[in-house]
Amino acid sequence: MTNTMSSLENTRVHERAVAATLRLIEESQTQTPDLQDVADAMEMPLDRLSTIFPDKTSLLVSVVEQACVVLIDRCTRAVVQIDPDDPMQQCHALITAYLAWVVEYPHQFRLMSDQRLISTQGQSQLRKYQDSINDLASRMMQRAQNKGQLHPKEDIAALVVTSRCFVYGTARMIVDGRLGDFSQDSDPVKAAQVIVADYIRRVARGSQAPTGNAG
């Protein structure tokens, strides 16, 4: 019984710490809180918080990982709702779901995208989520090529990198509040949907093999 209560108590502390960290990040906007800052916000002794999070990095990683679980779920649900015979439309759904997640979790996106705050590649529990998204995108684009939606000589690996840059840039404009500078729609989700649709259309059109005879 003691072990059960201890586990439940630790879970509550964990949840409170994540909430306090996000609140402090939102208030600061320019820096991440130290473990002492979070403990003070929770009105909890630092020693108690340290039993769950030994350092600042472990806390920030936990904050991001919780959001990444939601990200993978949202992206998977979005993709499986699309006809599997239309992989480019699945790519569209994947990017749209990702950017909608960014709108909802801007602080977590900032943390995972800024290597000065958290080295995503250096944290295996975070890297697996990023690798999962990249692998999903690669497989869908490869299927799109196999189905003739992309040019047979299209460099899929390069296209995935280009798409990642596009998504990252759009996401940064969302969290920085700059997307409205490039869109007539003030709703970031709707603006992102229009931009993504245009991007997918241009990628698919630009990758098509030429038809007909010249001249």
HURAWO-V866531 format. One record per helix or strand. SS is the DSSP state (helix for helix, strand for strand). FROM is the first residue (numbers start at 0). LEN is the number of residues. If there is no record, write none. Layout:
ss:SS from:FROM len:LEN
ss:SS from:FROM len:LEN
This chain:
ss:helix from:1 len:27
ss:helix from:34 len:8
ss:helix from:45 len:5
ss:helix from:55 len:25
ss:helix from:86 len:18
ss:helix from:105 len:8
ss:helix from:119 len:3
ss:helix from:123 len:23
ss:helix from:155 len:20
ss:helix from:178 len:4
ss:helix from:187 len:19
